[in-house]
């Protein structure tokens, strides 16, 4: 008997298992795919809600700065009586009420009425059909477009 067979206790030792089988790897990949399918939509819902929330916050901030500017400037209209939203914001930036012009997220449009000094947001589905969830019901639909217009 050779030295090797007496040490191992057998003449045909079972080879040591190395690595994973193809089935084991496929099972892991399938499990990861299922987890990704569960988690990814939650991230996109959160992104949609945060996009709508950010635009609403910016709208309220600019409205507040318009009111402050008007108090300091004898109830005049920032940018002039025929100004656009861009001209109004440029005036607020130049006078130190805003740090920079606030650009609307894709699909959103600033609606400035210089006669009433009201700033609103409109969402244009033709620009970006992925409507953000503005009403918190988990989808982006016509109700969300109406909710944005009502801000």
Buried (B, 14 or more C-beta within 10 A) or exposed (E): EEEEEEEEEEEEEEEEEEEEEEEEEEEEEEEEEEEEEEEEEEEEBEEBBEBBBEBBEBBEEBBEBBEEBBEEEEEEBBBEEEBEBEBBBBBBBEBEBBEEEBEBBEBBEBEBEBEEBEBBBEBEEEEBEEBBBBBEEEEBBEBBBEBBEEE
